[in-house]
């Protein structure tokens, strides 16, 4: 909620309620009526706060330092968060206070008031105390708390001291106690990390609050815990790695900046779409400035809501997915954002406010929630080899896209993905409609071979005017339907349509191509059209009103010519057995028997004295045969026979394109089995 000048008034009227929404803006907030009201959202409003009646429960210290806090005669402020909050002025009833600390008897406040305060937190009026600069030693134990004065720090004069609220703390290589356990909610100034050690700050259910900020300046990894952190200060990752240890580790930070060479690891934590990141660089060794090292996917619950580039930057991982959350913005400032790693990533924020260039180096990425996720008409996307870029939902993308050889444009699902910007294709490119239909209405150019895969329709609807449609390579449809609205196939290109795919030509022209392959067979030259079109040649793989002029016809497939004797085209596959004799069409083709008449075996064997004579028909070309012998029938493969087959003297009755072969095999000696194997070349 954005609180304007008049602010927000909430009357509980004797009941109880909770506001989980974040509240921002310059307005104030007033609690009215008996009963209790809890504010649990991320509150950053800068106006005044008034408790006229009942109890107002604050989950953290968020009151503006410049604001006035007013508690009426019948009002109570619950500070169970246990930390110190600062205001410019405090009014209790008719009394105005401009300095000092106030709270209940459970707190450390100088001024105790159990009528108007509860909990162990404190309200400080006026300027905060001067913060000390402390360095962690861990000299007494591993605990860091407010209530227990553990002497685990030293000040600028090397005097051993305990931490106090708003102190600045540095962790460096001077201490070997690198796992720090919080024993309560910590309200610090700036918490800095230096040196080369790895650090673990374990919140143990607690966290950081108030204006606490963090600066990571070392080369190690800092795992920041804090299951209940609500701090509002900034996080600056200037070097090294900052890893999210708990869902709320980054609190309600005012902003997270990641410098060149540094990295934030989301580590599978999902605080929701609440954090704003400023990025530069590609992270350690190019691994990414933001990564998710966990296999747990982060979908729209990722903390990355707003993303601003101050230079070219890299994000991604080869572990778990993470998205750029919906409702935020991606501000490119003219820079390039590169996605690396094999993870999936949804881009859900509007990136059209400034120019941005995307490079999807690997993995799968898509636009979701907004058509401007890729930067709108002023952005650009480069899809590298092996990478996939697409849409989720019914979106219309105006961003120009270049797809390198091996890259894929795809539909992630849930609606037709439409691309209206210029598409430049290079090399071998895939269009993948597994998730839903796709449509391209902008210019499509480039020297590319395009393969359309999977079942949903893909429509190329741009007109075939110069500069519009006209990639110069081949086209292959391996599944579903490719719909083409203009005669743009290159004259020297090859078009292939698989047995379970379709090519629909919705124009009324004749498009010239070099070769046409339908259902695995390169067809004859001439004009080809859909069944019923009246074209010279017709095919059920073609649809629509256009035709194709095929310049180069295919060499006739002898199997296709042979199988034409089978009346039903559905029975012509090599594995079919239309005459039910137990032999497949391929077997009968190889051995010259009839596929429509049950006429006996493929091979004839007769005894002649001490020999066995084996005879069979063998194709003159396009197939290979071998006479084999085995004494067990279990050998794999069967050994070749030592007998060399010859053409039989009697060729009468041998089908055209076949030669009758025979082999004379002595039967003396050990028992053995004989067979003839054949296979198409």
C-alpha positions as CSV (number, residue, x, y, z in Angstrom):
1,X,0.0,0.0,0.0
2,X,1.2,3.5,-0.9
3,X,0.3,5.9,1.9
4,X,-0.4,9.4,0.5
5,X,-0.6,12.7,2.3
6,X,-3.7,11.9,4.3
7,X,-2.3,8.5,5.4
8,X,-4.3,5.4,6.5
9,X,-6.6,5.1,9.4
10,X,-7.6,1.6,10.7
11,X,-10.3,1.0,13.3
12,X,-10.3,-2.4,14.9
13,X,-13.5,-1.6,16.8
14,X,-12.9,-4.0,19.7
15,X,-11.6,-6.8,17.5
16,X,-8.2,-7.9,16.3
17,X,-6.6,-7.8,12.9
18,X,-3.3,-8.1,11.0
19,X,-2.1,-6.1,8.1
20,X,0.4,-8.2,6.1
21,X,0.7,-5.8,3.2
22,X,3.8,-3.7,2.8
23,X,3.2,0.0,3.4
24,X,5.3,2.7,1.8
25,X,4.9,6.3,0.8
26,X,5.0,9.7,2.6
27,X,1.8,9.4,4.5
28,X,1.2,8.3,8.1
29,X,-0.8,5.6,9.9
30,X,-3.3,5.8,12.7
31,X,-4.7,3.0,14.8
32,X,-8.2,3.6,16.1
33,X,-10.6,1.8,18.4
34,X,-10.2,-0.9,21.0
35,X,-8.6,-4.2,20.1
36,X,-5.3,-5.1,18.7
37,X,-3.8,-4.5,15.2
38,X,-0.5,-6.1,14.1
39,X,1.6,-4.7,11.2
40,X,3.6,-7.7,9.8
41,X,4.4,-6.4,6.3
42,X,7.4,-4.6,5.1
43,X,6.6,-1.0,6.3
44,X,8.7,1.9,5.0
45,X,6.3,4.7,5.1
46,X,7.9,8.0,6.3
47,X,4.9,9.7,7.9
48,X,3.8,9.9,11.5
49,X,2.4,7.0,13.5
50,X,-0.5,7.4,15.9
51,X,-2.1,5.0,18.4
52,X,-5.3,6.6,19.4
53,X,-6.9,3.5,21.0
54,X,-6.2,-0.2,21.5
55,X,-2.9,-1.9,20.9
56,X,-0.7,-1.5,17.8
57,X,1.8,-4.3,17.4
58,X,5.0,-3.7,15.4
59,X,6.9,-6.6,14.0
60,X,10.2,-4.7,13.6
61,X,11.7,-1.3,14.0
62,X,10.6,0.6,11.0
63,X,9.4,4.0,12.2
64,X,11.0,6.9,10.4
65,X,13.7,8.7,12.3
66,X,12.2,12.0,11.3
67,X,8.6,11.1,12.3
68,X,6.4,11.8,15.3
69,X,5.0,8.9,17.3
70,X,1.8,9.7,19.2
71,X,0.2,7.4,21.8
72,X,-3.2,8.5,23.1
73,X,-4.4,8.1,26.7
74,X,-6.0,4.7,25.8
75,X,-3.4,3.5,23.3
76,X,-0.6,0.9,23.8
77,X,2.4,0.3,21.6
78,X,3.6,-3.3,21.6
79,X,7.3,-3.6,21.0
80,X,7.7,-7.3,21.4
81,X,10.2,-7.3,18.5
82,X,12.8,-6.4,21.2
83,X,14.8,-3.8,19.4
84,X,15.3,-0.1,19.4
85,X,13.3,2.2,17.1
86,X,14.0,5.9,16.6
87,X,11.6,8.8,16.1
88,X,12.1,12.5,16.1
89,X,9.4,13.2,18.6
90,X,7.2,11.2,21.1
91,X,3.8,12.4,22.3
92,X,2.2,10.4,25.1
93,X,-1.2,11.9,25.9
94,X,-0.6,15.6,26.1
95,X,3.1,15.4,26.9
96,X,5.7,15.9,24.2
97,X,9.2,14.3,24.6
98,X,12.2,15.2,22.4
99,X,14.9,13.0,23.9
100,X,15.5,9.8,25.9
101,X,14.3,6.2,25.6
102,X,10.8,4.8,26.4
103,X,9.5,1.4,26.9
104,X,7.9,-1.1,29.3
105,X,9.5,-2.5,32.5
106,X,10.6,-5.5,30.4
107,X,12.9,-3.3,28.3
108,X,16.1,-1.4,29.0
109,X,14.5,2.0,28.5
110,X,15.4,4.9,30.7
111,X,11.8,5.9,31.0
112,X,9.4,3.0,32.0
113,X,5.8,3.3,31.1
114,X,3.8,0.0,31.4
115,X,0.5,1.8,30.6
116,X,1.4,2.8,27.0
117,X,4.2,0.3,26.2
118,X,4.5,-3.5,26.2
119,X,7.2,-5.9,25.1
120,X,11.0,-5.6,25.5
121,X,11.7,-3.1,22.6
122,X,12.6,0.5,23.1
123,X,11.6,3.8,21.5
124,X,14.5,6.3,21.3
125,X,13.6,9.9,20.8
126,X,16.0,12.2,19.0
127,X,19.4,11.4,17.6
128,X,20.8,7.9,18.0
129,X,23.9,7.2,20.1
130,X,27.2,7.5,18.3
131,X,28.0,4.0,16.9
132,X,31.2,2.3,17.8
133,X,33.3,0.4,15.3
134,X,33.8,-3.1,16.6
135,X,35.7,-6.1,15.3
136,X,34.5,-9.6,16.1
137,X,37.0,-11.8,18.1
138,X,34.8,-14.6,19.4
139,X,37.2,-14.5,22.3
140,X,34.6,-15.7,24.9
141,X,32.2,-17.8,22.7
142,X,30.4,-17.9,19.4
143,X,27.4,-16.0,20.5
144,X,26.3,-12.5,19.3
145,X,23.4,-11.0,21.3
146,X,22.0,-7.9,22.8
147,X,20.7,-9.1,26.1
148,X,23.7,-11.2,27.1
149,X,26.9,-9.1,27.2
150,X,29.2,-11.6,25.7
151,X,32.7,-10.0,25.4
152,X,33.2,-11.2,21.8
153,X,34.3,-7.8,20.3
154,X,37.0,-5.3,20.5
155,X,36.7,-1.6,19.8
156,X,39.0,0.7,17.9
157,X,41.4,0.8,20.8
158,X,41.6,-3.0,21.0
159,X,39.6,-3.0,24.3
160,X,37.4,-6.1,24.7
161,X,33.8,-5.0,24.8
162,X,30.2,-6.3,24.3
163,X,28.0,-5.3,21.4
164,X,25.4,-2.6,21.8
165,X,22.6,-1.6,19.5
166,X,23.6,0.3,16.3
167,X,27.3,-0.5,16.6
168,X,29.2,-1.2,13.4
169,X,30.8,-4.7,13.3
170,X,33.6,-6.1,11.1
171,X,34.4,-9.8,10.7
172,X,37.9,-10.4,9.3
173,X,40.7,-12.9,9.4
174,X,41.8,-11.9,12.9
175,X,39.3,-14.4,14.4
176,X,39.2,-18.1,13.9
177,X,35.6,-18.3,15.2
178,X,33.8,-18.2,11.9
179,X,30.4,-19.6,12.8
180,X,28.5,-16.9,14.7
181,X,25.2,-17.7,16.5
182,X,22.7,-15.0,17.1
183,X,21.0,-15.0,20.5
184,X,18.3,-12.5,19.8
185,X,17.3,-9.9,17.3
186,X,20.4,-7.8,16.4
187,X,20.1,-4.1,15.5
188,X,23.5,-3.0,14.1
189,X,24.8,-0.2,12.0
190,X,26.8,-1.7,9.2
191,X,28.0,-5.4,9.4
192,X,31.1,-5.8,7.2
193,X,33.1,-8.9,6.1
194,X,36.7,-8.7,5.0
195,X,39.6,-11.2,4.4
196,X,39.6,-14.6,2.9
197,X,37.6,-16.7,5.4
198,X,34.2,-18.2,4.9
199,X,31.6,-17.1,7.4
200,X,28.3,-18.5,8.7
201,X,26.0,-16.2,10.6
202,X,23.3,-18.5,12.0
203,X,20.2,-16.8,13.1
204,X,18.9,-19.7,15.2
205,X,15.4,-18.4,14.6
206,X,16.5,-14.8,15.2
207,X,17.7,-12.2,12.8
208,X,18.6,-8.6,12.1
209,X,16.4,-5.6,12.4
210,X,16.2,-1.8,12.2
211,X,18.5,0.0,9.7
212,X,21.2,-2.7,9.8
213,X,23.1,-2.9,6.6
214,X,25.7,-5.4,5.2
215,X,29.0,-5.0,3.2
216,X,30.8,-8.1,1.9
217,X,34.3,-7.0,1.0
218,X,36.3,-10.3,1.4
219,X,37.0,-13.1,-1.0
220,X,35.2,-15.9,0.9
221,X,31.6,-17.0,1.1
222,X,29.3,-15.4,3.7
223,X,26.3,-17.5,4.6
224,X,23.8,-15.1,6.1
225,X,21.1,-16.5,8.3
226,X,18.2,-14.8,9.9
227,X,14.9,-16.5,9.9
228,X,13.1,-13.5,11.3
229,X,15.2,-10.7,9.8
230,X,13.4,-7.4,9.0
231,X,16.2,-5.0,8.6
232,X,15.8,-2.2,6.0
233,X,19.5,-1.3,5.4
234,X,21.3,-1.8,2.1
235,X,23.4,-4.9,1.2
236,X,26.6,-4.3,-0.8
237,X,28.3,-7.4,-2.1
238,X,31.6,-5.8,-3.3
239,X,33.5,-9.0,-3.6
240,X,33.2,-12.7,-2.7
241,X,29.9,-14.5,-2.3
242,X,26.9,-13.7,-0.2
243,X,24.7,-16.8,0.3
244,X,21.1,-16.7,1.6
245,X,21.0,-18.9,4.7
246,X,17.3,-18.5,5.5
247,X,14.2,-17.4,3.7
248,X,14.2,-14.0,5.4
249,X,18.0,-13.6,5.4
250,X,17.9,-10.4,3.4
251,X,15.1,-8.9,5.4
252,X,13.4,-5.9,3.9
253,X,16.7,-4.5,2.5
254,X,16.4,-1.2,0.7
255,X,18.6,-2.6,-2.1
256,X,21.2,-5.3,-2.9
257,X,24.2,-4.2,-5.0
258,X,26.5,-6.8,-6.6
259,X,29.8,-5.4,-7.9
260,X,31.8,-6.9,-10.8
261,X,33.3,-10.3,-9.7
262,X,31.0,-10.7,-6.7
263,X,28.0,-13.0,-6.4
264,X,24.7,-13.5,-4.5
265,X,23.7,-17.1,-4.1
266,X,19.9,-17.5,-3.5
267,X,20.6,-21.0,-2.2
268,X,17.0,-22.3,-2.8
269,X,15.4,-19.7,-0.5
270,X,12.2,-18.1,-1.5
271,X,11.3,-15.0,0.4
272,X,8.9,-13.7,-2.3
273,X,9.2,-10.9,-4.8
274,X,10.6,-8.2,-2.5
275,X,14.2,-7.4,-3.3
276,X,15.8,-5.0,-5.7
277,X,19.2,-5.8,-7.2
278,X,21.8,-3.6,-8.9
279,X,24.3,-5.7,-10.9
280,X,27.6,-5.5,-12.7
281,X,29.9,-8.2,-14.0
282,X,29.7,-11.9,-14.4
283,X,30.5,-13.1,-10.9
284,X,33.4,-15.4,-9.8
285,X,35.0,-17.0,-12.9
286,X,32.0,-16.0,-15.0
287,X,29.6,-18.2,-13.0
288,X,27.0,-15.4,-12.6
289,X,26.4,-12.4,-10.4
290,X,23.2,-14.0,-9.1
291,X,22.9,-17.8,-8.9
292,X,20.9,-20.5,-7.3
293,X,23.2,-23.3,-6.2
294,X,20.4,-25.4,-4.8
295,X,18.4,-27.9,-6.8
296,X,15.2,-26.3,-5.3
297,X,13.6,-24.2,-8.0
298,X,12.5,-20.6,-7.1
299,X,9.9,-19.8,-9.7
300,X,8.1,-16.5,-9.0
301,X,8.9,-16.7,-5.3
302,X,12.5,-15.7,-5.9
303,X,13.7,-12.6,-4.2
304,X,14.7,-11.0,-7.4
305,X,11.9,-8.4,-8.1
306,X,13.7,-5.4,-9.6
307,X,16.9,-5.7,-11.5
308,X,19.1,-2.8,-12.6
309,X,22.3,-3.1,-14.6
310,X,25.1,-0.6,-14.1
311,X,27.3,-2.6,-16.6
312,X,27.1,-5.8,-18.6
313,X,26.1,-8.6,-16.2
314,X,25.6,-12.3,-16.0
315,X,23.1,-14.4,-14.1
316,X,22.1,-18.1,-14.0
317,X,23.2,-21.5,-12.7
318,X,23.4,-25.2,-13.6
319,X,21.5,-26.2,-10.5
320,X,18.0,-24.9,-9.6
321,X,15.8,-22.6,-11.5
322,X,15.2,-19.1,-10.4
323,X,13.0,-16.4,-12.1
324,X,12.9,-12.6,-12.3
325,X,9.7,-12.1,-10.3
326,X,6.5,-10.6,-11.7
327,X,5.5,-7.0,-10.8
328,X,9.0,-5.6,-10.9
329,X,11.2,-4.0,-13.6
330,X,14.3,-4.9,-15.4
331,X,16.4,-1.8,-16.1
332,X,19.1,-2.4,-18.7
333,X,20.5,1.1,-19.1
334,X,21.8,0.0,-22.5
335,X,23.8,-2.9,-21.1
336,X,23.8,-6.7,-21.9
337,X,22.3,-9.3,-19.5
338,X,23.7,-12.8,-20.1
339,X,22.0,-16.0,-18.8
340,X,24.4,-18.9,-18.3
341,X,24.0,-22.4,-16.9
342,X,21.5,-25.1,-17.8
343,X,18.8,-23.9,-15.4
344,X,15.4,-22.7,-16.5
345,X,14.6,-19.1,-15.9
346,X,11.4,-17.1,-16.4
347,X,11.7,-13.4,-17.0
348,X,8.5,-11.8,-15.6
349,X,9.5,-8.1,-15.2
350,X,8.9,-5.3,-17.6
351,X,12.3,-4.5,-19.3
352,X,11.1,-1.9,-21.8
353,X,11.9,1.2,-19.8
354,X,15.5,1.4,-21.0
355,X,17.4,-0.4,-23.8
356,X,18.5,-3.9,-22.8
357,X,20.3,-6.7,-24.7
358,X,19.9,-10.3,-23.7
359,X,22.3,-13.1,-24.5
360,X,20.8,-16.6,-23.6
361,X,24.0,-18.6,-23.5
362,X,22.6,-21.9,-22.4
363,X,19.6,-23.5,-20.7
364,X,16.0,-22.4,-21.2
365,X,14.5,-18.9,-20.7
366,X,11.1,-17.4,-21.5
367,X,9.1,-14.3,-21.1
368,X,6.1,-14.5,-18.8
369,X,3.5,-12.1,-17.3
370,X,4.5,-9.3,-19.6
371,X,5.2,-9.0,-23.3
372,X,8.0,-6.5,-22.5
373,X,10.1,-9.0,-20.6
374,X,12.6,-9.1,-23.4
375,X,12.8,-5.3,-23.6
376,X,10.0,-4.5,-26.0
377,X,10.8,-3.2,-29.5
378,X,14.0,-1.5,-28.3
379,X,15.5,-4.6,-26.7
380,X,17.3,-7.5,-28.4
381,X,17.8,-11.2,-27.7
382,X,20.6,-13.4,-28.9
383,X,20.0,-17.2,-28.6
384,X,23.3,-19.1,-28.5
385,X,23.8,-22.7,-29.7
386,X,22.0,-25.2,-27.3
387,X,19.9,-22.5,-25.7
388,X,16.2,-22.1,-25.8
389,X,14.2,-18.9,-25.7
390,X,10.4,-18.6,-25.6
391,X,7.2,-17.4,-24.1
392,X,4.8,-18.6,-21.5
393,X,1.2,-17.5,-21.8
394,X,-0.5,-15.6,-24.6
395,X,2.1,-13.0,-25.2
396,X,3.0,-10.9,-28.3
397,X,6.8,-10.2,-28.4
398,X,8.0,-7.2,-30.4
399,X,11.7,-7.7,-29.5
400,X,14.1,-8.5,-32.3
401,X,15.7,-12.0,-31.9
402,X,18.8,-13.6,-33.4
403,X,19.1,-17.3,-33.2
404,X,22.5,-18.9,-33.8
405,X,22.9,-22.4,-35.2
406,X,21.8,-24.9,-32.6
407,X,19.5,-22.5,-30.9
408,X,15.7,-22.9,-30.4
409,X,12.7,-20.6,-30.2
410,X,9.9,-22.4,-28.2
411,X,6.6,-22.1,-26.4
412,X,6.9,-22.9,-22.7
413,X,3.1,-23.3,-22.4
414,X,-0.3,-21.8,-21.5
415,X,-1.2,-19.9,-24.7
416,X,0.0,-18.9,-28.1
417,X,3.4,-17.2,-28.3
418,X,3.4,-14.5,-31.0
419,X,6.6,-12.9,-32.3
420,X,6.1,-9.6,-34.1
421,X,9.7,-8.4,-34.2
422,X,12.4,-9.2,-36.7
423,X,13.8,-12.8,-36.5
424,X,17.3,-13.4,-37.8
425,X,18.2,-17.1,-38.2
426,X,21.7,-18.6,-38.6
427,X,22.6,-22.2,-39.3
428,X,20.4,-25.0,-38.0
429,X,17.6,-23.6,-36.0
430,X,14.6,-25.3,-34.2
431,X,11.1,-24.0,-33.7
432,X,9.6,-26.0,-30.8
433,X,5.8,-25.9,-30.3
434,X,5.6,-28.6,-27.6
435,X,4.1,-26.2,-25.1
436,X,1.6,-24.5,-27.4
437,X,1.1,-22.8,-30.8
438,X,3.6,-20.2,-32.1
439,X,3.1,-17.4,-34.6
440,X,5.7,-15.2,-36.4
441,X,4.4,-12.1,-38.1
442,X,7.6,-10.1,-38.3
443,X,10.5,-10.3,-40.9
444,X,12.3,-13.7,-40.9
445,X,15.7,-13.7,-42.5
446,X,19.0,-15.5,-42.6
447,X,20.9,-18.4,-44.1
448,X,19.3,-21.1,-42.0
449,X,17.9,-24.6,-42.0
450,X,14.7,-24.5,-40.0
451,X,13.2,-27.5,-38.2
452,X,9.7,-27.4,-36.8
453,X,9.2,-29.9,-34.0
454,X,6.3,-31.2,-31.9
455,X,2.6,-31.2,-32.3
456,X,1.2,-27.6,-32.0
457,X,0.8,-25.3,-35.0
458,X,3.5,-22.8,-36.0
459,X,2.5,-20.0,-38.3
460,X,4.8,-18.0,-40.5
461,X,2.5,-15.1,-41.4
462,X,4.8,-12.3,-42.6
463,X,4.3,-11.3,-46.2
464,X,7.0,-12.3,-48.7
465,X,8.1,-8.8,-49.6
466,X,11.8,-8.0,-49.8
467,X,13.3,-7.9,-46.3
468,X,10.4,-9.6,-44.7
469,X,10.3,-13.4,-45.0
470,X,13.0,-15.3,-46.7
471,X,15.5,-17.5,-44.8
472,X,17.5,-19.2,-47.5
473,X,18.0,-22.7,-46.1
474,X,16.0,-25.9,-45.9
475,X,12.8,-26.5,-44.0
476,X,11.9,-29.6,-42.1
477,X,8.5,-30.4,-40.3
478,X,9.0,-33.3,-38.0
479,X,5.8,-33.0,-36.0
480,X,2.5,-31.1,-36.0
481,X,1.7,-28.4,-38.6
482,X,3.8,-25.6,-40.1
483,X,1.5,-23.0,-41.6
484,X,3.1,-20.7,-44.2
485,X,1.3,-17.6,-45.4
486,X,3.6,-16.6,-48.2
487,X,5.7,-18.3,-51.0
488,X,9.0,-17.6,-49.4
489,X,10.9,-20.9,-49.6
490,X,14.2,-20.5,-51.4
491,X,14.2,-21.9,-54.9
492,X,17.2,-24.1,-54.1
493,X,15.9,-25.3,-50.8
494,X,14.8,-28.7,-49.6
495,X,11.5,-29.2,-47.8
496,X,10.8,-32.2,-45.7
497,X,7.5,-33.2,-44.1
498,X,7.5,-36.3,-41.8
499,X,4.9,-39.0,-41.8
500,X,2.9,-37.6,-38.9
501,X,3.4,-33.9,-39.8
502,X,1.7,-31.4,-42.2
503,X,2.7,-28.4,-44.2
504,X,-0.2,-26.0,-44.8
505,X,0.3,-23.3,-47.5
506,X,-2.4,-20.6,-46.9
507,X,-1.3,-18.5,-49.8
508,X,-2.6,-19.0,-53.4
509,X,0.8,-19.1,-55.1
510,X,3.1,-21.7,-56.5
511,X,6.4,-21.7,-54.5
512,X,9.5,-23.1,-56.2
513,X,11.8,-25.4,-54.2
514,X,14.5,-27.9,-55.2
515,X,13.4,-31.1,-53.5
516,X,10.4,-32.3,-51.5
517,X,10.4,-35.3,-49.1
518,X,7.1,-36.5,-47.8
519,X,6.8,-39.3,-45.2
520,X,10.4,-40.3,-45.7
521,X,10.3,-40.5,-49.5
522,X,11.8,-37.9,-51.9
523,X,9.0,-37.3,-54.3
524,X,9.0,-36.8,-58.1
525,X,9.5,-33.4,-59.7
526,X,6.5,-31.4,-60.7
527,X,3.7,-29.4,-59.0
528,X,2.6,-30.7,-55.6
529,X,-0.5,-29.8,-53.7
530,X,-3.0,-31.1,-51.2
531,X,-5.4,-33.9,-51.9
532,X,-8.2,-32.5,-54.0
533,X,-6.2,-29.5,-55.2
534,X,-6.0,-30.7,-58.8
535,X,-2.2,-30.4,-58.8
536,X,-0.1,-32.7,-60.9
537,X,0.8,-34.6,-57.7
538,X,-1.2,-34.6,-54.5
539,X,-0.3,-35.6,-50.9
540,X,-2.2,-35.8,-47.7
541,X,0.9,-34.3,-46.0
542,X,0.1,-31.0,-47.7
543,X,-2.8,-28.7,-46.9
544,X,-4.1,-25.3,-47.8
545,X,-4.5,-23.4,-51.1
546,X,-0.9,-23.0,-52.3
547,X,1.3,-25.5,-54.3
548,X,5.0,-26.4,-54.5
549,X,6.9,-26.6,-57.8
550,X,9.5,-29.3,-57.1
551,X,12.5,-29.0,-59.5
552,X,14.5,-32.1,-58.6
553,X,12.7,-35.4,-58.2
554,X,13.8,-38.3,-56.0
555,X,15.1,-41.6,-57.2
556,X,12.3,-44.1,-57.1
557,X,12.3,-46.2,-54.0
558,X,12.1,-49.9,-55.1
559,X,10.3,-50.9,-51.9
560,X,7.6,-48.3,-52.6
561,X,7.1,-49.6,-56.1
562,X,7.0,-53.2,-54.9
563,X,4.5,-52.4,-52.1
564,X,2.1,-50.6,-54.5
565,X,0.6,-54.1,-55.2
566,X,-0.9,-53.9,-51.6
567,X,-4.4,-52.3,-52.1
568,X,-4.7,-50.6,-48.7
569,X,-1.9,-47.9,-48.3
570,X,-2.2,-48.4,-44.5
571,X,-0.9,-52.0,-45.0
572,X,2.3,-50.9,-46.9
573,X,4.6,-50.3,-44.0
574,X,7.6,-52.7,-43.8
575,X,6.4,-54.2,-40.5
576,X,2.9,-54.9,-41.8
577,X,1.7,-58.4,-42.8
578,X,-1.4,-57.9,-44.9
579,X,-1.6,-61.6,-46.1
580,X,-1.3,-63.0,-42.6
581,X,1.3,-65.5,-43.4
582,X,3.6,-64.6,-40.6
583,X,6.1,-62.8,-42.8
584,X,6.4,-59.0,-42.8
585,X,6.3,-56.9,-45.9
586,X,10.0,-56.3,-45.6
587,X,10.7,-60.1,-45.4
588,X,8.6,-60.7,-48.5
589,X,10.2,-57.8,-50.4
590,X,13.7,-59.1,-49.7
591,X,12.9,-62.7,-50.7
592,X,10.6,-62.0,-53.7
593,X,7.4,-63.5,-52.3
594,X,3.9,-62.1,-52.5
595,X,2.7,-59.7,-49.7
596,X,-1.0,-60.3,-50.6
597,X,-1.0,-64.2,-51.0
598,X,-0.1,-66.7,-48.4
599,X,2.3,-68.7,-50.7
600,X,4.5,-70.5,-48.4
601,X,8.0,-70.0,-47.0
602,X,10.7,-67.4,-48.0
603,X,13.4,-70.1,-48.5
604,X,13.1,-73.6,-50.1
605,X,15.2,-76.5,-48.8
606,X,15.3,-80.0,-50.4
607,X,17.4,-83.0,-49.7
608,X,19.6,-84.4,-52.5
609,X,21.7,-87.4,-51.6
610,X,24.2,-86.4,-48.9
611,X,23.5,-82.7,-49.5
612,X,20.9,-80.1,-48.5
613,X,20.0,-77.7,-51.3
614,X,18.7,-74.3,-50.2
615,X,17.1,-71.9,-52.7
616,X,15.8,-68.4,-52.4
617,X,15.1,-65.3,-54.4
618,X,17.6,-62.4,-53.9
619,X,17.2,-58.8,-55.0
620,X,19.7,-57.8,-57.7
621,X,20.4,-54.5,-56.0
622,X,19.7,-52.6,-52.8
623,X,20.0,-55.5,-50.4
624,X,22.6,-57.8,-48.8
625,X,22.3,-61.5,-48.0
626,X,24.3,-64.1,-46.0
627,X,24.0,-67.8,-45.7
628,X,24.5,-68.7,-42.1
629,X,25.1,-72.0,-40.1
630,X,24.8,-72.7,-36.4
631,X,25.1,-75.8,-34.3
632,X,23.1,-74.3,-31.4
633,X,20.9,-71.6,-32.8
634,X,21.9,-69.5,-29.7
635,X,25.0,-67.9,-31.2
636,X,24.8,-64.1,-31.6
637,X,25.4,-63.4,-34.4
638,X,25.1,-66.6,-36.4
639,X,28.3,-67.5,-38.1
640,X,28.5,-67.3,-41.9
641,X,28.4,-70.6,-43.8
642,X,31.5,-71.8,-45.5
643,X,29.4,-72.6,-48.6
644,X,29.3,-70.0,-51.3
645,X,25.9,-69.6,-52.8
646,X,25.6,-69.4,-56.7
647,X,22.9,-68.4,-59.1
648,X,20.6,-71.4,-59.8
649,X,20.6,-72.9,-63.2
650,X,16.8,-72.6,-63.4
651,X,15.6,-69.0,-63.2
652,X,12.1,-69.7,-64.4
653,X,9.5,-68.0,-62.2
654,X,12.0,-65.7,-60.5
655,X,10.4,-62.2,-60.1
656,X,11.7,-59.2,-62.0
657,X,14.7,-57.6,-60.2
658,X,15.5,-60.9,-58.4
659,X,17.9,-63.8,-59.0
660,X,17.2,-67.3,-57.7
661,X,20.1,-68.4,-55.6
662,X,21.1,-71.8,-54.3
663,X,23.5,-73.3,-51.9
664,X,24.6,-77.0,-51.8
665,X,25.4,-77.8,-48.1
666,X,26.9,-81.2,-47.1
667,X,24.9,-82.8,-44.3
668,X,27.6,-85.2,-43.1
669,X,29.2,-84.5,-39.7
670,X,27.7,-82.8,-36.7
671,X,24.0,-81.6,-36.8
672,X,23.6,-78.0,-37.8
673,X,21.0,-75.4,-38.6
674,X,21.0,-73.3,-41.7
675,X,19.3,-70.0,-42.5
676,X,19.5,-67.1,-45.0
677,X,19.5,-63.5,-43.6
678,X,18.7,-60.4,-45.7
679,X,18.6,-56.7,-45.1
680,X,18.1,-53.6,-47.2
681,X,21.2,-51.5,-47.8
